Amino acid sequence: MIDFLYRLTKGIEKKDIPKDLYYLINDFSKLNAIKIERGIYKLRSNYRFGTMDISMSKTGFLEVISEKKFKDLLIEERDLLNSTKGDLVLAKRIYSNFGRAKAKVIYIVKKKNNYQVVFTKKINGKIIAIDIKTGLQSTIAASAKSLKQLPPRTVLKIDSQTSSIVDVLGVLDDSRVDEKISLALYDKREDFSKKSELEAKSFGNFVDKKMYPNRLDLTHLPFCTIDPITAKDFDDAIYYDVKNSILYVAIADVSEYVFYQSSIDKDAKQRGFSIYFPHKSIPMLPRALSENLCSLKPNEDRLAFTFKITLDPKTLKVVNEELFESIINSKRRFDYDEVDKILSLKEYCKDDKEIVDFLLPLNKIAKRIRQQRLQKGYDFHSSDIRALLDNEQNLLKTFKEVETPSHSLIEECMLLANKAAAKMLDYGIFRVHEPPSYDEIAKLLEQIAKLGIFVKFRADLHSMINEIQQKARELDILEEIDMLIIRAQKQARYSAKNIGHFGLGFEKYTHFTSPIRRYSDLTLHRLLKSIIKKDKKLKEFLLKDIESLCEKISELQRQSDKVAYDFMDRKYARWAKKSVDKIFKAVVTSTKAMPIATTCGDIEGARIHLLKDSVEFLEKIDVKILESDIATTKIIGDIVNREESSVQTST
């Protein structure tokens, strides 16, 4: 959306306006905010598009979308037009001979959130609503009598436009309400429409390969899947033909079941991605597909979209790539731990010998391919935090998921397939990652210099970053420095035009291997099928609004990530509420206005806002928890020891 508004500010031809955004052009025309000259639609000079920020005093500030640098425009409370923080709006400049530049909102282009989540609170005998995200008082279109009938601290989902109650989510003091809050904050839902569920079940529970005579039958090959132990949806399976140096990467053929503009497709497009909580997943597709018919379950015939990748046995360069529709039958479902034991030659079941016989040589090949890849790409050491919850969904412990040989093996196979898919596109849906800006690199070098790592800037970023990592490794702070390097980079995103992938060091890259959980991959599968079947009309149709779709999917990915982060923050806040006055080991991970320390130990990863601001980045401290707000998830603590302390860590 922002890209479209930016182009409209400069001027855009009618043919370049996405069909699903025509309504905006009509609305802007009625407001006389745009002009049309020689077929070019352009925003008038006294109007601005921008993102709203609103202070505690309810004064608004508009961050203008433009290639020029404009100061934020001040918007009085009376001119906000019910816009809230983060909304994309159209504003009209208000001119005066003195004072700060002002504007008034005349149109809300897109609400940051269609819904608010609030909880009820009794103050002076009156029930009010508090916005969970901001802590500010909010309006509810409900009578005082009906609000008094609700339990204390009831959590409500509110329509941002009408302020009416959409749903009663639960009670704030119940830890089981957290997932509902996190989903509601970003307008996500767990249940599917009845039409989608019926569509998904209509395909049955099994695949009869006799019904697909035109597909290549690969059911005789010993494919296997390698996933986390908790996984229920299996997108990808692999088989390596050792004798002929051929890698088969079979991906669930979701597009065979999810037809364009079907009910399932509409739901999937709205969700964009599956969301993963520690105790459950919120799938992109109905479970009848995601966990059954599409999932490459062991000893079940399944439809697949398969890459056959031939490697040169000496150089490991790709010699040939073929893509075709197939049927496979995975012979084994492995988790990462099982494969790690096999790769370390510790143990495996005799029944798995046929698979083990190709996994061991494939692992050696994957290591060599990884070494070649890292000559241009990067190896950043960052560990994901995993959580264990009890039956009441309270936090028991957290732990870092460290990359192991099994992770690396499957990753290299998936990267080969993703690269192969990208080669088939000139325009479509790419996964892109731009190099960091000069300013960000300069800030990075300044930050690491304070930690004793001195590196001069040079144009060859790859060798420079490798040098930084080597020095960080010598100081035993590699993971922390990698975190800073990652922060200095731009976010990866989806784009219709290829600009390469900086982090991986690839000239072309896309996402092909996870159509069960990513709409980007499902879209790519449809596009690739139109290419291999030489269906030009279908290809043109799929590419029609691909730029706006890429932008939408990128935003949906960010939202899905935020849902998972918000959920974990809520679990940390509840843990901290029960741990007030206890002391924990922590490390300073941010030194901004209100510094943040991150806990270590059995509960790792909780972010504590520190009262003291005179701290050093990566400084190890003991911190006492003073208070925790379950609604806003903010934890406040104070430093009690700055040295390596003998204080016993509480758990």
Helices and strands as residue ranges (DSSP letters): H 2-10, E 12-13, G 14-16, G 19-21, H 22-30, E 34-37, E 40-43, E 47-54, E 60-64, E 73-75, G 77-79, E 88-94, E 102-110, E 115-123, E 126-131, E 137-138, H 144-148, E 154-159, E 165-171, G 175-177, H 178-185, H 194-202, G 209-211, E 216-217, E 224-227, E 236-241, E 246-252, G 254-256, H 263-271, E 275-276, E 281-282, H 287-288, I 289-293, E 301-311, E 318-329, E 332-335, H 336-343, G 350-352, H 353-373, E 384-389, E 395-401, H 405-423, E 430-432, H 438-449, H 461-474, H 478-488, E 493-495, H 519-532, H 536-543, H 546-577, E 583-590, E 596-599, E 607-610, E 620-628, E 635-641
